[in-house]
Amino acid sequence: MTETDARSAETKAPEPLLVAEKVVSGYIPEVNILNGCDLTLAEGEVVAVIGPNGAGKSTLIKTMFGLIPVRSGAIRLKGTSCTNLTAHELVSRGIGYVPQTQNVFPTLSVEENLEMGLYLRPKKWNERFKFVCEMFPLLAERRKQKAGALSGGERQMVAMGRALMMDPSVLLLDEPTAGLSPRFQDQVFEQVKRINASGVSIVMVEQNARRCLQISDRGYVLDQGRNAYTGTGAELLHDPKVIELYLGTLAQVD
């Protein structure tokens, strides 16, 4: 290796933490929802995925978590292919996922829900339970209460807490504020910022586009299964075309 090559290797940008490259996927054979989507998540980032209903936002995040098969394209975690790995394999590699609906076991207690999140590493219970309760103090108070008896915002805490039990490096959130009151929506966004500050990189699909972009480092606007716009959160918030085409109908006006 020449001296120039050595310097080039030293200054080369680090591999993104998570990459989706030209991903094509869909639920029904021969019917594609995603048509070549790209997404990169760097370590420490919050990345927003916004767009109109039916744009493929949730499909993208489910595909990245192995719930929908990749027909073409690639997904990489820390530079290693994880295309079409199963969800439990991705969890073991450090990816957590919080679905939009049916994201708790309603007949189980809060504590039992958190135990379900640690089924691959049960010996880590004390350490991870302490961390999650520091992140969500209410869960410690409600640990013996059935999850189904909690409010929507409290159930979202349980769902995010369960995903954090495996100490993921990446957290995928699918519409975490859906159906919540404005007060609980604000709490969720604050919780997302705290989780990110603890060292977890986050991809968040969200209909409350304006608020989501406000807390995001970067964002992607999807339309008809393709990348329509990308940029920093601030750039997308102030882009006239994004405002005209998407934020006016997708965001809650401040």
N, C-alpha and C positions, 0 to 999 in steps of 0.2 A: 504494500500500500504506500502510495506517495504521500509526501507531507500535505499536499493539497487535498488528497482524498481523506486523510486523517482529520484535517480541519473541517472538511465538509461533513464527515460523520458526526463530529462533535456538535456541530451547529444544526444538524438535521432536526426538524420539528418532531416531537414525540408522537408516537402512534396514538390516535384518538382512543378513548376508553371503549366506546361502542360505535360501530359503523353499520349502517344499512346502505347498501349500494345497488342501485338500479333494481330494486325489489319489485317483483311481479307476484301477486298472490290473490286468492279469492276463496269464497266459501263453496261455490258450486263448480264442478268440473267445466273447464273451457269458458268460464265467466270470470273475468278479472275485475277486482275492485281496485287494487294497486297496479299502476301501469308504469313502473320504473321509478319508484320513489327513492330518494337519497336522504340520509340523515346522519350526522355525526354528533357525538357527545364527548366532549373533553372532560378530563378529570376536574371535579369541582364545579362543573356547570349545572345550571338549570336551563333546560331547553323546552320551549313551548311548541306544541303542535296545534294549530288552529285551522279553521276553515268552515265552510257551510255544512249543513247536515248532508250526509251521504258522500262526503269528500274522500273518505277512507281513513280518517284519523284513528278511530278505534281499531280498524283493520290493521293499520301499520303497527300499532303497539302490541296487538295480539300476535301478529306475525313475528315480531321481534322476540316474543316470549314463547314461541314454539306452539301456539294454539292453532295457527293456520299455516298450512304448508307453503314454503317458498317455491314457486314454479320456476323462477329464474332470478338471477341476482345473487347477492351474498350478504350475510350478516357476520360481523367479526367482533369478538370481545377481546380486548387487550392484544390485538393483532392476530388472534387465532380464530379460525372459522368456527362458528357455532350455528351455521345454517341448518335448519330442520332438526336441531336437537330437541329432545322432549323438555317439557316445562321443569320437571324435577332435576334434569341434568343442568339446566340453566340456573336453577336455584342453587345447586351445589357449586356452581362456578361464580356465584356472586351477583345474580340478577334477581331482584324482588319485583313483584307485580301486585297491584291492587286493582281489581276489576271495578267497574262502575256499579254493578248490581249484584245482589246475592254474594256480598263480600264478607259476611260473617256466618258462623254456625249458630243460628238463633237459639237452639235448645241447649247449647253449651254455655258455661260461664265465661266471663272475660278471661280468667286465668286459663281455662281449658282451650279457648281460642288461641291464646298465645302459645300454649304448649303445642298445638297443631302446627304452628309456624316453625317449630324447632325440632320436628320429627327426625331430621337427618343428623342433628347434633344434640341429643338430649342432655349430655353432660355439661353443656354450656348454659343450662337453664338459669342459675343464679346470676351469672354475669349479664346475660342478655335481658332478663326480666328487670334487673336493676336499671339497665340503660333505658329500656322502653318506658319504664315508670318515671324516670327522670325527664324523658321527653314528653310524656303524657301523664302528669300526676293523677289525673282523674281515674286512670285505669287501676292504679293501686287502691284507690278508695272503693272502686266498684269490682274488684277482682272476683268476688264470689257471686256477683249478680249475673243473671242470664243475659246474653248479648241481645236477644230478641226483645228485651224489655227496655233497651236503651233508646235514646232519641237518634235521629238520623246522623247528627253531627258526632254523637258519642260512638255510634257504630263505625263511622269513618275512622275515628281514632283507633278503635280495635283493629280494623282492617289494616291500617298503616302500621300499627304496632306489630301485628302478626308478621307482616312482610319484613319488618326490621329485625325480627328475632334471629334471622340467619346471618346478621351482620353483612348485608349486601354492599357492594361498591356502586351498584346501579339500582335505582328504583324507578319503575314504570308505573305511572299513575293515569288511570283512564277516567277522566271526568270526575275528579274527586269532590267537586262542589255540586254535582247534579242533584236537584231536588232539595237542597238545603236553603234555609232562610239566609238573608243577607248577613246576619250576625254570625251564623255558623260558617258561611262562606269566607268571611274575613278571618275567622279562626283557622280554617284549613290553610289559607295562603300563608298565615304566620307560621303554622306548623311546618309547611313545606320549606320555608326559609330556615327554620331551626334544624330540620333534618339535613338540609344541604350544608349548613354551617358545621354540622357534626362530621362531615367528610363524605357524605353520600351524594353522588351525582344523580340528577333527576331528569327524566323525560316526562312531560306532563301534557296530556291531551285535555283540552278545556274549552267549554263553550263561552265562559266569561272571558273573552279574548283580551279585552283591554286590561283587566286586573292581572291576568296571567302574564301578559307581556311586561307589565310593570315590574314583576319580580324575576323575570327571566333574563339570562345573559344573551341568549339568541333564540330565534323563533323560525318556524317553518309554517307557511300557509299552503295547505293542500287544497286542490280543486280537481274534482273528477279523477282522483287517484294519482295525481301528479303534483310535483312541486311547482307552485305558482309564484311564490315569493319566498325569499329567505334573507335574513339580516339579523342585526342585534335587536333586542327587545325594543330599545329606544327608536331605532331606525324604522321598524315596522309600525310602531305607535304613531309616528309622524309622517309616514309615507302617504301622500295624497291618494294614490291608487288603492292601497290597502284600506285606508279609511273609507273611501267611496264604495269599494266593492265588498268589504268584509266587516270592518269594525262597526259600521253604522247599524248593521242588523245583528251582529254577533255579540257585541259588547254592551254591558250595562253602562249607561251614560252617567258620568260622575256628576 
